C-alpha cells in the first residue's frame, strides 16, 4: 500500500504541471508574454539602433545613414524584424488550433484566444512593414498587400464574431436562450420601484432602437444601424440619470437597460450577422493561405540569393 501511495504522490506534480500548462492562466498567458517579449525586442531594434531617424529619412538618401546596413531588409536588424513579425503571423494560427484541437479546449476562453489572435495579427504586419523599410516591389508587394487585406478582413470578422452571443467557453447561444435572458431583465425592471412613466419611456426607446434592424443587408448598413441604436440608447441612459432615482436603483436600472439594449439589437440582427460571418469565412481563409504561400516563396528566394539572418 505505501508503494501505491508513493506512485500517486509522484504523479501529482506532473498532472498539476499539465493542468497549469493548459489552463486559462497557463498556455494563453505564456504565449501572451512571449509575444510581448518579441514586441519589446523589435521596439529596441527600432528605437535604440537609429530606427527613428532611419525610417523618417527619404528612401533616396537612406543608404547614406549609418543605420542602413543594420536596418535594411537584408541587414541583421531588418531580418530580425521580419522574423519576429512572421512569428506573430504564424501565432495567429493558434486560434484556429484552439477551436479544433481537443487538448486545447480547456485552455482559456475563446474570446481570450480571439484577442490574442487579433494582437498578433496587428503587430505582426507592423513589424513586417518596418522589415520592408517601406519599399514594396516585385513579389514582396503581392505578399504585403495580401497581408494587409487579411488584417482588414480580420477586423471585419472580429466585429461580426463578438456580435453573435456566446457563453464564456465560446459556445454560441440559441435565440431562445437569448430571449430568456431578455425576459429575465424585463422582469427585473417590472419588479423594481421605477416610476411607470419611466418604464414606458424605456420600452418605447427599446422598440425604436431595434426597429428595422432585421432588414439590414450589407455590412455597412449593419454598422450604421448599430451606431444609430447606440445614440438612442445613450439618450435613454441620460434621461434615466436625470429621473431622480436613488443611487442604488439608478445603477441597477442603467445596467439592466444597457444589457437589454445590446441583446435586443443582437437578436434583431442575429440572422443577418450569421450570414455575413459565413460569407466572411469564404473570403478570409483563401487570403490567409495565399499570404502564407507567397511568404514561403519569398523565403525561398531570399535563401537562394544568400540572404541570412546576419545580413548579406
Buried (B, 14 or more C-beta within 10 A) or exposed (E): EEEEEEEEEEEEEEEEEEEEEBBEEBBBBEBBEEBEEBBEBBEEBBEEBBBEEBBEBEEEEBEEBEBBBBBBBBBBBBBBBBBBBBBBBEBBEBBEEBEEEEEBBEBBBBBBBBBBBBBBBBBBBBBBBBBBBEEEEEEBEBBBEBBBBBBEBBEBBBBBBEBBBBEEEBEEBEEEEBBEBBEEBBEBBEEBEBEEEBBEBBEEBBEBBBBEBEEBEEBEEBEEBBEBBBEBBEEBBEEBEEBEBEEEBBEBBBEBBBBBBBBBBBBBBBEBBBEBBEEBEEEBEEBBEBBBEBBEBBEEEBEEEEBEEEBE
